[in-house]
Amino acid sequence: MTKSWLESLRPRVRSRHGQVQAQGARRAKATGDFVASATDWVWPHWLERQARPASPAFVPSPDGLRRNLTNRDHTLLGAIWGEARPMVDRRGLVTTGAGWSVDFWAGGDDRWYMPSVEPSVRQSIIDHAPVVETTMRIPGGDLTHRAWVGTGSGSSGNGALVVEITNDSPVPVALAIGLRPFDLEGVGGLGDVEIEGRRMLVDGREVLWAGRDPARIAVGSLVAGDAGIVVLAGNAVEPEGPMSVGSRRGLASAAMVFPLPHTASVRFVVAIDDHPLSDPADFADSDAVAAGWAAQMAVGAKATFAEDRLAAGVESSLRSLSLAHVVDDLNAGPGAATSPLERAVLARALTEWGFSAPMEAVTGAVAASLRMDGTFECAGRADEANAATLGLLADHARFGSTVADGEMFAGAIARSAHRLAKRTAASSGWTDYAIASAIEALEALDQPDAAALLRSSGHAGVRADADFVTGLASSFGNPVAGPGLVDGSMGSDLAATSAVAIAELSATETGLDGLARLQTVVAAGGPTFAWPSGVSGSARLGSGRRGHDLVVSALVLLAARRVLVSETADGLALAPVFDPAHYGRGVEVHGLRTSFGSVSFALRWHGERPALLWEITPFRDGAAPVLTSPMLDPEWSSTDLVGETLLAVPPAPPTTADDEGEIDAPDTPRETLLTPVVISRRTTEPKEASVDVPTAAETAPTESESGESFS
């Protein structure tokens, strides 16, 4: 299979790579041992599926190692432009990536319901924001779980992970919140655990604070048994003071149980850093947080599309992409280090969609990292990585963004570009893109002599945008055979597929093929539009390095911009790719960034004819761009910066890719394609509170050689 271009550019620091491999192997061994010995536990969704032969996601483990290979899909949460990146999986389990997680279960009149195994679990996002709602069907209605990151009055800048669970059924249930000794990678994250009132502590640090007192509590370990199973068996006890458990193997567990009447809610907060938690009541509710995200997004570009799911994917991706910004750098998400090329892709998407403010700190740090030899410290020594990094820097200036120190900025661009021009005599996509961008940036920074010197280097390229697209496409190495998803080393590579779609969308003759390929990627994003690095199998299960890969989100945005506006040799094509099935539907664009300036336009239909209104705001003086709309009206063009026109009746669409190809853009979210799996383990009806249950002292084993201890 074709090797992913992103995988080929992973940092090659052997000592660090060896450390990561060794740590991963140890954790896989610990997880394999856990699966073999802890059969009567409530496992997370990914482990339930991969360790059970009947599951479509089953992965044989002849060596006894267990890794999350085929359910690597989750949704990142966070505060806008914040640093912390907690995660929620497809079944509502939340984790900060510290080796432990928080799950929930509901006790009805008939049995306990666990989202990790129930077939009727749905997920969505609230107003396109990283506020994730997970809904589990229970008798007579739903149990609704919402997770988001908020900031309370006493919390740190990273805030805390907030979870609110509401009983939307007409009958009361028992709600259990479980502190689990595993995350989305494996087991082994809880040593000493204590329940004290409304709080849970790990190694003496407060990690969870509930909004009300629990009615019952339970603790457990590998020796004593899972606290989750204690709850399911009705053996949780009324709290009579702190209860604790210790495990040297990191397999402690704890649970709180709350009565939850009809329409009632329980809110709790989970620590995502070392700062103290605030009272859950201090945090804004989920709707207010989603509204705050919408207000913050108003500073960037806005667009509507003729196709609804693509429009929703773009709105969600814009919010997700803000999670990539970390102080003065960009991070593609947990699971792998961010390569220089990935950083450049993230930066280009933020720039094109008008989010220049967070890029000021990033570009300032990049410029300051320039070495005396013209390479960037943040990019290493490879020419391709330095070309991508130079392009990141130059794009910031040529797309009209504010540059605090123009002289330093121009000097860094010129020195890096001259080094590339001297070292690479042959033309290549990334080098041509970087130098073409540098020329335009130097002109924008009022450095005409430096720009003219670069023009004589022979690397001026066709145009920076075209060379950027060429650089993306050339990174794959092998041609793509047919439409659909592109194969990678771990299933279908969504980043590679998105980059191919960008190349196809940039050419008039293949524009509709690129749109179909983009729709395939959008469909693979599931109900929360959180794309993993790759997907595998007919159910499109997450695979690859990252469970929510922000590089894919960035590439989707770059592709979507080329559905709306693409750059030509001498201007801009407006609505260059328009699905004939959507003729009659309007499109609006406000503030998209191009090298010619900021672009706004509206497309309205008068019967069979589209009316086009536009406004171009140049970033600098120069020849006006030639505006065209090659698919809707090949004969029309204009050089007016502001105008309106009634286009001709669109011609018949060009022939698209063979229908026998692998194009698969279902309207059904990916999660609903998963085959339900029902566990065969025993489940027990929850007992009433009045039933006598053993106390912690009666059920606790003595300290043993395994390292388990109770108090």
C-alpha positions in Angstrom: 0.0 0.0 0.0 1.0 3.6 -0.6 2.9 5.1 2.3 1.3 8.2 3.7 3.1 11.4 3.0 2.6 12.4 6.6 4.1 9.2 7.9 7.1 9.6 5.6 7.9 12.9 7.3 7.7 11.8 10.9 10.6 13.1 13.0 13.5 10.7 12.9 15.1 11.1 16.2 16.2 7.6 17.0 16.7 7.9 20.8 13.3 9.5 21.3 11.7 7.0 18.8 13.2 4.2 20.7 11.9 5.5 24.0 8.4 5.8 22.6 8.5 2.3 21.1 9.7 0.8 24.4 7.1 2.7 26.4 4.4 1.6 23.9 5.6 -2.1 24.1 5.5 -2.0 27.9 2.0 -0.6 27.9 0.8 -3.1 25.3 2.2 -5.9 27.4 0.4 -4.6 30.5 -2.8 -4.2 28.6 -2.5 -7.8 27.3 -1.9 -9.1 30.8 -4.9 -7.2 32.0 -7.2 -8.6 29.4 -6.1 -12.1 30.2 -6.6 -11.7 34.0 -9.4 -9.2 34.4 -12.2 -10.9 32.5 -15.0 -9.7 34.9 -14.4 -6.0 34.4 -16.2 -3.2 32.6 -13.8 -2.5 29.7 -13.7 0.6 27.5 -15.4 0.5 24.2 -12.2 0.0 22.1 -11.0 -2.9 24.3 -14.5 -4.5 24.3 -14.4 -4.6 20.5 -10.8 -5.6 19.9 -10.5 -8.3 22.5 -13.7 -10.1 21.6 -13.6 -12.5 18.5 -17.2 -11.8 17.6 -16.5 -8.1 17.1 -15.9 -6.7 13.6 -13.0 -4.8 15.2 -11.4 -7.9 16.7 -7.6 -8.0 16.5 -5.9 -11.3 17.3 -3.1 -11.1 19.8 -0.8 -14.1 19.5 2.0 -12.4 21.4 -0.2 -11.3 24.2 0.2 -7.6 23.4 -2.8 -5.3 23.2 -2.9 -1.9 21.5 -5.8 0.2 20.3 -5.5 -0.4 16.5 -9.0 -0.3 15.0 -11.0 2.1 17.3 -8.6 5.0 17.2 -11.3 7.6 16.9 -12.3 10.2 19.4 -13.2 13.9 19.6 -10.8 16.5 21.0 -12.2 19.0 23.5 -10.6 22.3 24.6 -11.0 26.0 25.2 -10.5 28.3 22.2 -6.8 28.9 21.6 -6.1 27.0 24.9 -3.5 24.3 25.6 -5.3 21.3 27.1 -6.7 18.6 24.8 -8.9 16.2 26.7 -10.8 13.6 24.7 -14.2 11.9 24.6 -14.6 8.6 22.8 -17.5 7.5 20.7 -19.3 6.2 23.8 -18.9 9.1 26.1 -15.7 8.0 28.0 -13.6 11.0 28.8 -9.9 11.2 29.4 -7.1 13.7 29.6 -4.6 11.2 28.2 -2.9 10.7 31.6 -3.5 6.9 31.7 -7.0 7.0 33.3 -10.5 8.0 32.3 -14.1 8.6 33.5 -17.0 6.4 32.3 -20.7 6.3 33.3 -23.4 3.7 33.6 -27.1 3.8 34.3 -29.2 1.4 36.4 -32.8 1.0 35.3 -35.6 -1.2 36.6 -34.5 -4.1 34.5 -30.6 -4.0 34.4 -27.6 -1.8 34.2 -26.9 0.0 30.9 -23.2 0.6 29.9 -22.5 2.8 26.8 -19.3 0.9 26.0 -21.4 -2.1 25.0 -25.0 -0.8 24.3 -26.1 -0.9 20.7 -28.2 2.3 21.0 -25.6 5.0 21.6 -25.6 8.1 19.5 -23.3 11.1 19.4 -23.4 14.6 18.1 -21.8 18.1 18.6 -23.6 21.2 19.8 -23.6 24.1 17.3 -20.5 22.7 15.6 -18.4 23.4 18.8 -16.2 21.0 20.7 -19.2 20.3 23.0 -20.0 16.6 22.5 -23.3 15.0 23.4 -23.5 11.3 23.8 -27.0 9.8 24.1 -27.7 6.3 25.4 -31.1 4.7 25.1 -32.6 3.5 28.4 -36.2 2.3 29.1 -38.7 5.0 28.2 -36.2 7.5 26.9 -32.5 8.6 26.9 -29.7 9.4 29.2 -27.8 12.4 27.8 -24.1 13.0 28.5 -22.5 16.3 27.5 -18.7 17.0 27.8 -16.9 20.3 27.2 -14.0 22.4 28.6 -14.9 25.3 30.7 -13.3 27.8 33.1 -14.5 28.1 36.7 -13.9 31.0 39.1 -10.9 29.2 40.7 -9.6 27.1 37.8 -6.5 27.7 35.8 -6.2 29.0 32.3 -6.7 25.5 30.9 -10.0 25.3 32.9 -11.4 21.8 33.5 -13.3 19.1 31.7 -17.0 19.5 32.5 -19.4 16.6 32.2 -23.2 16.9 32.7 -25.5 13.8 32.6 -29.2 14.3 32.4 -32.0 11.8 32.7 -34.4 12.5 29.8 -36.5 9.4 30.4 -39.8 9.5 32.4 -38.5 7.1 35.1 -35.8 7.5 37.7 -32.5 5.7 37.3 -29.3 5.2 39.3 -26.3 7.0 37.7 -22.8 5.7 38.3 -19.6 7.6 37.5 -16.6 5.4 37.3 -12.9 6.4 37.6 -11.2 3.9 35.3 -7.5 2.7 35.2 -7.2 3.0 31.4 -7.5 5.5 28.6 -7.7 5.2 24.8 -4.3 3.6 24.5 -4.1 1.0 27.3 -4.2 0.3 31.0 -2.2 1.3 34.1 -2.9 4.9 35.2 -4.4 4.7 38.7 -2.2 4.0 41.8 -3.7 5.4 45.0 -7.3 6.4 44.7 -9.5 8.0 47.3 -13.1 9.0 47.5 -13.7 11.9 49.9 -17.1 13.4 50.0 -17.8 14.7 46.5 -14.2 14.4 45.3 -12.0 11.7 43.9 -8.2 12.0 44.4 -5.4 10.2 42.6 -2.1 10.0 44.5 -3.3 12.8 46.7 -4.3 15.1 43.8 -7.9 16.1 43.3 -9.0 14.8 39.9 -12.8 14.9 40.0 -15.4 17.0 41.9 -19.1 16.1 41.7 -21.8 18.6 42.0 -23.7 16.7 44.7 -23.0 14.1 47.3 -23.1 10.5 46.1 -25.6 8.0 47.6 -23.2 5.1 47.4 -19.5 4.6 46.6 -17.2 1.8 45.7 -13.5 1.2 45.2 -11.6 -1.7 43.6 -8.4 -3.1 42.1 -7.1 -6.1 40.2 -7.2 -8.2 43.4 -10.4 -6.9 44.9 -12.3 -6.7 41.7 -13.5 -3.9 39.5 -15.4 -1.1 41.3 -17.6 -1.1 38.2 -18.6 -4.7 38.8 -19.2 -3.9 42.5 -21.7 -1.2 41.4 -23.3 -3.5 38.8 -23.8 -6.2 41.4 -25.5 -3.7 43.8 -22.7 -3.9 46.3 -21.7 -0.2 46.5 -21.9 1.1 50.0 -23.2 4.3 51.7 -20.3 6.7 52.4 -19.3 6.8 56.0 -16.1 8.8 55.5 -13.2 8.6 53.0 -12.6 5.3 51.2 -9.3 4.5 49.4 -7.5 1.8 47.5 -3.9 1.4 46.3 -2.5 -0.6 43.4 1.2 -0.7 42.4 0.2 -2.0 39.0 -1.9 1.1 38.4 -5.2 -0.8 38.3 -7.2 0.9 41.1 -10.8 2.0 40.3 -13.5 3.9 42.0 -17.2 4.8 41.5 -19.9 7.1 42.8 -23.6 6.3 42.5 -26.3 9.0 42.4 -30.1 8.8 42.3 -31.2 10.5 39.1 -35.0 11.3 38.9 -36.7 12.3 35.7 -35.2 15.5 34.1 -32.5 15.7 36.9 -28.8 16.2 36.1 -25.5 15.5 37.7 -22.5 17.7 36.8 -18.9 16.9 37.6 -15.6 18.4 36.6 -12.3 16.6 35.8 -8.9 18.1 36.2 -6.8 18.5 33.1 -3.8 20.0 34.8 -2.2 20.3 38.2 -4.3 23.2 39.4 -7.1 22.8 42.0 -10.6 22.3 40.7 -13.5 24.6 41.2 -17.1 23.8 42.3 -19.0 22.4 39.2 -21.6 25.1 39.7 -19.1 27.8 38.9 -18.8 26.6 35.3 -21.0 27.9 32.4 -23.4 25.5 30.8 -22.8 23.8 27.5 -25.1 26.0 25.5 -23.3 29.1 26.7 -19.9 27.6 25.9 -21.1 26.7 22.4 -22.4 30.3 21.9 -19.0 31.6 23.0 -17.3 29.5 20.4 -19.6 30.9 17.7 -18.8 34.4 18.8 -15.0 33.7 18.7 -15.4 32.2 15.2 -17.0 35.4 13.9 -13.5 37.0 13.5 -12.6 34.6 10.7 -14.1 33.9 7.3 -17.6 32.7 6.9 -19.2 30.6 4.1 -22.2 28.6 3.2 -22.2 25.7 0.8 -24.8 24.2 -1.5 -24.2 20.8 0.2 -25.4 20.7 3.9 -23.0 18.1 5.3 -20.0 19.8 3.7 -21.1 23.1 5.3 -21.4 21.4 8.7 -18.0 19.8 8.3 -16.4 23.1 7.6 -18.0 24.9 10.5 -16.9 22.1 12.9 -13.4 22.0 11.4 -12.9 25.7 11.9 -13.6 25.2 15.6 -11.5 22.1 15.8 -8.6 23.8 14.1 -8.4 26.4 16.8 -7.4 23.6 19.2 -4.2 23.2 17.2 -2.9 26.5 18.4 -0.7 26.1 21.5 1.0 29.3 22.7 3.5 30.0 19.9 3.2 26.7 18.0 0.7 24.4 16.2 0.0 20.9 17.3 -1.9 18.3 15.2 -3.2 16.4 18.2 -2.2 13.6 20.6 -0.7 10.4 19.2 2.3 11.7 17.3 4.7 14.6 17.1 3.8 17.3 14.6 6.1 17.4 11.6 7.2 20.7 9.9 5.0 19.9 6.9 2.0 19.3 9.2 2.6 22.6 10.9 2.7 24.3 7.6 -0.6 22.7 6.6 -2.3 23.8 9.9 -0.9 27.3 9.4 -2.1 27.6 5.8 -5.7 26.6 6.7 -5.8 29.1 9.6 -4.4 31.8 7.3 -6.8 31.1 4.3 -9.8 31.1 6.6 -8.9 34.5 8.2 -7.5 33.5 11.6 -4.4 35.7 11.5 -4.3 36.7 15.1 -3.2 33.3 16.6 -0.7 33.0 13.7 1.2 36.1 14.9 2.7 34.3 17.8 3.4 31.2 15.7 5.1 33.1 12.9 7.1 35.2 15.3 8.5 32.1 17.0 9.3 30.5 13.6 11.1 33.6 12.4 13.1 33.8 15.7 14.2 30.2 15.2 16.2 30.9 12.0 19.8 29.8 12.3 22.8 31.5 10.8 22.9 28.9 7.9 19.3 29.8 6.8 17.6 26.8 8.3 14.8 26.9 10.9 15.5 25.3 14.2 11.9 24.1 14.4 12.2 22.4 11.0 15.5 20.5 11.3 18.0 20.4 8.4 15.9 18.8 5.6 15.2 21.1 2.6 11.6 20.0 2.2 10.8 20.7 5.9 12.5 24.1 5.6 10.7 24.9 2.4 7.3 24.2 4.1 8.3 26.3 7.1 9.4 29.2 4.9 6.1 29.0 3.1 4.3 29.2 6.5 6.2 32.4 7.3 5.8 34.0 3.9 2.0 33.2 3.7 1.4 35.2 6.8 2.8 38.3 5.2 1.4 37.9 1.7 -2.1 37.1 2.9 -2.4 40.5 4.6 -1.7 39.6 8.2 -0.2 42.0 10.6 3.6 41.7 11.1 5.0 43.2 14.3 8.6 43.4 13.2 8.7 43.7 9.4 12.4 44.1 9.1 13.2 40.9 11.1 10.4 39.1 9.3 11.7 40.1 5.8 15.3 39.2 6.8 14.3 35.7 7.9 12.3 35.1 4.7 15.0 36.3 2.4 17.8 34.4 4.1 15.9 31.1 4.1 14.7 31.6 0.5 18.2 32.3 -0.8 19.6 29.2 0.9 16.9 27.1 -0.7 17.5 28.6 -4.1 21.2 27.8 -3.9 20.8 24.3 -2.6 18.0 23.0 -4.9 18.8 23.6 -8.6 16.0 21.3 -9.8 12.4 22.5 -9.5 10.2 20.9 -6.9 6.7 21.6 -5.6 7.7 22.6 -2.0 10.7 24.7 -3.0 8.9 26.5 -5.8 6.0 27.2 -3.4 8.3 28.5 -0.7 10.3 30.8 -3.0 7.2 32.0 -4.9 5.6 32.8 -1.5 8.8 34.5 -0.4 8.8 36.8 -3.4 5.2 37.9 -2.8 5.9 38.3 0.9 9.0 40.5 0.3 7.0 42.7 -2.0 4.2 42.9 0.6 6.9 43.9 3.1 8.3 46.6 0.8 11.5 44.8 0.0 11.4 44.9 -3.9 15.2 44.4 -4.4 15.2 41.2 -2.3 12.1 40.0 -4.3 13.8 40.8 -7.6 16.9 38.8 -6.6 14.8 35.8 -5.8 13.0 36.0 -9.1 16.3 35.5 -10.9 16.9 32.2 -9.1 14.8 30.1 -11.5 12.4 28.9 -8.7 9.7 31.5 -9.2 7.2 28.8 -10.0 3.8 29.2 -11.7 2.2 30.9 -8.7 2.5 30.2 -5.0 -0.9 28.6 -4.6 -0.4 26.3 -7.6 3.0 25.3 -6.3 1.6 24.6 -2.8 -0.9 22.2 -4.3 1.8 20.6 -6.4 3.9 20.2 -3.2 1.1 18.4 -1.4 0.4 16.1 -4.4 4.1 15.3 -5.0 4.6 14.2 -1.4 2.7 10.9 -2.0 5.2 9.4 -4.4 2.8 7.1 -6.2 -0.1 8.0 -8.5 -3.7 7.5 -7.2 -5.6 4.8 -9.1 -9.3 5.6 -9.2 -11.5 7.7 -7.0 -12.3 7.2 -3.3 -10.1 6.9 -0.3 -6.3 6.6 -0.7 -4.6 3.6 0.9 -1.9 4.2 3.5 0.1 1.9 5.7 -2.7 1.6 8.3 -5.9 1.5 6.3 -7.2 4.4 4.2 -5.3 7.6 4.7 -7.6 10.5 5.2 -4.9 13.2 5.0 -3.6 11.8 1.7 -7.1 11.5 0.3 -7.8 15.1 1.3 -4.6 16.3 -0.4 -5.5 14.5 -3.6 -8.9 16.1 -3.5 -7.2 19.5 -3.2 -5.2 18.8 -6.4 -8.3 17.7 -8.2 -10.4 20.7 -7.1 -7.7 23.0 -8.3 -8.1 21.8 -11.9 -11.3 22.6 -13.8 -11.4 19.3 -15.6 -11.2 17.2 -12.4 -13.1 19.5 -10.1 -16.2 17.3 -9.7 -14.0 14.3 -9.0 -12.3 16.2 -6.3 -15.6 17.3 -4.8 -16.8 13.6 -4.7 -13.5 12.6 -3.0 -13.9 15.5 -0.5 -17.4 14.3 0.3 -16.0 10.8 0.9 -13.6 12.3 3.5 -16.4 14.3 5.1 -18.5 11.2 5.5 -15.7 9.4 7.3 -15.6 12.1 10.0 -18.5 10.6 11.8 -21.2 12.6 13.7 -18.7 14.9 15.3 -16.6 15.6 12.2 -13.5 14.4 14.1 -11.3 12.7 11.5 -8.8 10.1 12.6 -5.6 9.8 10.6 -7.0 6.8 8.8 -10.0 4.5 8.7 -10.1 0.7 8.1 -12.8 -1.8 7.2 -16.3 -1.3 5.8 -17.4 0.3 9.1 -14.7 3.1 8.7 -13.2 2.4 12.1 -10.4 4.8 13.2 -6.8 3.7 12.6 -3.5 5.4 12.2 -1.5 7.6 14.5 -4.1 10.1 15.8 -7.7 9.5 16.9 -8.6 13.1 16.0 -6.1 14.4 13.5 -6.2 18.1 13.1 -4.1 17.9 10.0 -7.1 16.2 8.3 -9.4 19.0 9.6 -7.0 21.5 8.1 -6.9 19.7 4.7 -10.7 19.5 4.6 -10.8 23.3 5.1 -8.1 23.8 2.4 -10.1 21.6 0.0 -13.4 23.4 0.9 -11.9 26.8 0.2 -11.1 25.5 -3.3 -14.7 24.5 -3.8 -15.6 28.2 -3.2 -12.5 30.1 -4.6 -9.4 28.9 -6.4 -6.4 30.9 -7.6 -5.5 30.9 -11.3 -2.4 32.2 -13.0 -3.8 35.8 -13.2 -6.8 35.9 -10.9 -9.5 34.0 -9.0 -12.2 31.5 -10.0 -15.4 32.0 -8.0 -17.5 28.9 -7.3 -15.2 26.9 -9.6 -16.7 23.6 -8.6 -20.5 23.3 -8.3 -22.4 20.0 -8.2 -25.1 20.2 -10.9 -27.4 18.3 -8.5 -27.4 21.5 -6.3 -28.1 24.0 -9.1 -30.6 26.5 -7.6 -29.0 26.5 -4.2 -27.3 29.7 -3.0 -23.7 30.2 -1.8 -22.2 33.0 0.3 -18.6 33.7 1.2 -17.3 36.5 3.5 -13.6 37.2 4.0 -11.7 34.2 2.6 -8.0 35.0 2.2 -6.2 34.6 -1.1 -2.9 36.1 -2.3 -5.0 38.5 -4.3 -6.8 39.8 -1.3 -9.9 39.1 0.8 -12.8 37.6 -1.2 -16.5 37.9 -0.5 -19.3 36.9 -2.9 -22.8 35.7 -3.1 -24.4 33.3 -5.6 -28.2 33.6 -6.1 -30.4 31.9 -8.7 -32.9 33.5 -11.0 -34.6 30.6 -12.6 -31.9 28.6 -14.4 -29.4 31.5 -14.3 -27.1 32.3 -11.4 -26.6 35.9 -10.3 -23.1 36.7 -8.9 -22.3 39.6 -6.6 -18.7 40.0 -5.4 -16.2 42.2 -3.6 -12.4 41.8 -3.6 -10.3 43.7 -1.1 -6.7 43.7 -2.2 -3.9 43.5 0.4 -1.6 45.7 -1.6 -1.4 47.7 -4.9 -1.1 45.8 -8.1 -3.0 44.6 -11.2 -6.6 43.7 -10.4 -7.2 39.9 -10.5 -9.2 38.5 -13.4 -12.4 37.0 -12.0 -13.9 33.9 -13.7 -16.5 31.2 -12.9 -15.4 28.5 -15.3 -18.0 25.9 -14.5 -21.1 28.1 -14.2 -20.3 30.4 -17.1 -17.0 29.7 -19.0 -17.4 32.9 -21.1 -17.7 35.4 -18.2 -14.7 37.3 -16.7 -14.2 40.6 -15.0 -11.5 42.8 -13.5 -13.8 44.9 -11.4 -13.1 44.6 -7.6 -16.8 45.1 -6.8 -19.6 44.2 -9.0 -22.6 42.0 -9.9 -23.7 40.1 -13.0 -26.3 37.6 -14.2 -24.4 34.6 -15.5 -25.6 32.5 -18.4 -27.4 29.2 -18.0 -24.7 26.7 -16.8 -23.5 24.2 -19.4 -23.9 20.5 -19.0 -21.4 19.2 -16.4 -18.2 17.4 -17.5 -17.9 13.7 -17.2 -16.9 12.6 -13.7 -15.0 9.5 -12.4 -16.2 6.0 -13.3 -19.2 5.1 -11.2 -17.6 1.7 -10.5 -14.9 3.5 -8.3 -14.9 3.5 -4.6 -16.6 6.8 -4.1 -18.6 6.3 -0.9 -20.1 9.4 0.7 -23.1 8.2 2.7 -25.3 10.6 4.6 -25.3 8.1 7.5 -22.7 9.1 10.2 -19.9 6.7 10.6 -20.9 5.7 14.1 -24.2 4.3 12.9 -22.4 2.0 10.5 -20.8 0.1 13.3 -22.2 -3.4 14.0 -23.6 -3.5 17.5 -22.0 -5.9 19.9 -23.8 -7.3 22.9 -21.7 -8.6 25.8 -22.4 -12.0 27.3 -21.1 -11.1 30.8 -23.6 -11.2 33.6 -25.5 -8.1 34.4 -27.4 -7.6 37.6 -30.4 -5.5 38.4 -29.4 -2.6 40.6 -30.5 -3.1 44.2 -32.5 -0.6 46.1 -30.7 1.6 48.6 -32.4 -0.1 51.5 -30.8 -3.5 50.8 -28.1 -4.4 53.2 -24.7 -4.4 51.5 -21.2 -5.3 52.7 -19.0 -2.5 54.1 -15.6 -1.7 52.6 -13.9 -3.4 55.6 -15.9 -6.6 55.1 -15.0 -6.9 51.4 -11.5 -5.6 51.4 -8.7 -8.1 51.1 -5.5 -7.7 53.1 -2.4 -6.3 51.6 -0.8 -8.9 49.3 2.3 -9.4 47.2 0.5 -7.8 44.3 0.9 -4.4 46.0 -2.8 -3.8 46.6 -3.7 -1.9 49.8 -6.9 -0.5 51.2 -7.9 1.9 53.9 
